Amino acid sequence: MFASTYKQGTVWRGTFSAVRTIESFLDPVVAIALLFAVAGAYGERFGPPYVILALIAFSLTFPGDFHLRERPRRMVRNTLSSWICMAAILLAFGYASGYVHYFPQRMIAVWLATLPAASLLMHACARRLLPRIMALDGNQRRAVVVGCNETGLRLAREFVQNPFNGVSFAGFIDDRGRDRLEGVGDAPILGRLDQLSAFVNANAIDHIYLALPMASQPRILKLLDDLKDTTVSIFFAPDIFLTDLIQGRVDHVGGMPVVAVCETPFTGFDGFVKRSSDIVLSILILTLISPVMLAIAAAVKLSSPGPVIFRQRRYGLDGKEIVVYKFRSMTTCDDGKEVKQATRNDLRITRVGAMLRRTSLDELPQFINVLQGRMSIVGPRPHAVAHNETYRKLITGYMVRHKVKPGITGWAQVCGYRGETETIGKMEKRIEHDLEYLRTWSLSLDLWIIIKTVLMVLRDRNAY
């Protein structure tokens, strides 16, 4: 409840911009400082090669993946995946260009090996020390929330609970009395809406957050007109943000602000990064596994009658049908209006097919789909068209997962929702994880999913 939160919460001073600066520069500074510390320990002179290496390290780590408000587990995951990506790029570039030979090999190994631990240590220190440093800063912003409803209560909780917003919550402005308000507890009720302008001027309020419902447009316009005689900063938190937004953000069309409610994360530069990583990785992987694929193709052909490659219609980006490739693992190739999911001890699965499904080797031809642009290495797993038509009527938001290309592996699969979904509850959980992936995508998350997929395939027993 908000009452207990308001009593126990501590409001720290500081500015959001300072926090964002620290978040952006912490990882690059740690990487460069550790480089020079290790080089100094090895008696190296800090000549031009080290300056260039420091600049490369900075470009690969800026802005950092450190976020003060992240859960510790996610912080560890992001740190390790970012480190793996940086180390792989540095070593690949270094050996390809010969630049790595300008440095002692042992020194580079020590630097890269100790960097994750150093980053995590500095993250932990920042989490402990930054609130105290911010508390010394006199730039505290006092804020009131207009509207004591669900949106307003969520805003107030965030201000009270989160020490990194740099906002001191002064109280609510609402026309209703405390006896008519739910969940407000003992939080201050500062007055009515028609008293807001006078209260702001008399109490040095810096921020106003309008949490009134969009249906209250006349009152909102009247408030904005009254506040023109103040210097207060005004923010509008419409009740639309209580919905399940996918990549929700404010954008502009010809200078007119618009709000994204449901959008793909792969727009602009992020889309370029995603597609580039898919092309590079799929070419590399196909080159490495081509002998394995030839051996599997021969085994499938010799083990049972039928084609080597199973082609199935599935939904791809924006719900458009695509053809997905797999090594055939069954005696049948269902692709009609009804497709029965594989179950444990399914008699349709061949002996070779059972091994392929257990190890996920039947999915290897989908790297060709990735190269074609139909799929991505990481994304929501594509379902048969027949399954889509069934579940889109049963699960709210099911089709939203098609705002991105389907993947060979995905967040739902590495979180335990792989294989048969014999109940609607299991499919709902899979869709829940797919939508979380859309909301929180990052390149480091993709890398983490790939790592977890490799580890999971070695021990998972949910696929058959």
Number of C-alpha atoms within 10 A of each C-alpha: 10 18 13 11 16 21 12 11 15 14 21 26 24 26 18 12 11 13 18 16 12 18 20 18 17 21 28 23 19 20 24 21 13 19 23 18 14 16 20 13 10 12 9 15 11 11 8 9 14 18 13 11 18 19 14 14 21 19 13 20 23 15 17 22 20 24 19 21 12 11 9 14 9 13 18 18 15 23 22 20 22 22 21 17 15 18 18 12 13 19 16 13 13 15 11 10 10 11 14 18 10 10 14 12 10 9 17 15 11 14 19 19 13 14 21 21 14 16 23 19 12 16 23 14 11 18 14 12 11 17 19 15 13 20 16 12 13 10 13 19 19 19 24 26 28 28 21 26 20 17 21 24 21 14 17 28 17 17 23 21 16 18 23 23 21 25 26 23 23 19 20 26 26 22 17 14 10 16 7 8 12 12 14 23 15 13 20 15 20 18 17 16 19 15 15 20 19 13 17 20 15 9 10 13 21 19 20 21 21 22 24 23 17 14 10 9 11 9 15 19 11 12 18 13 11 15 19 10 11 13 13 17 12 14 12 14 19 16 16 13 13 11 9 13 16 21 17 17 13 10 12 10 7 6 7 7 10 11 12 15 15 16 17 21 20 19 11 8 9 14 13 12 13 19 19 12 15 20 19 11 16 21 14 11 13 18 10 11 12 13 11 12 17 10 11 20 17 11 14 23 16 12 12 17 10 15 14 18 18 20 17 18 19 21 24 25 18 14 17 10 15 19 15 26 19 19 25 26 24 22 15 13 16 16 16 12 10 13 13 11 13 17 16 12 9 12 11 15 20 18 14 19 25 20 15 21 22 18 19 21 17 24 17 21 19 23 26 17 21 24 19 12 14 20 28 27 27 23 25 29 27 24 17 22 21 17 17 17 14 11 17 13 11 13 15 11 16 19 18 19 27 23 20 21 25 26 21 24 23 27 30 23 22 21 15 13 20 21 18 15 16 11 8 12 11 14 20 19 16 24 24 17 21 22 25 15 22 25 18 11 17 17 16 19 19 21 19 19 23 20 13 17 20 14 12 16 17 11 10 16 13 16 18 21
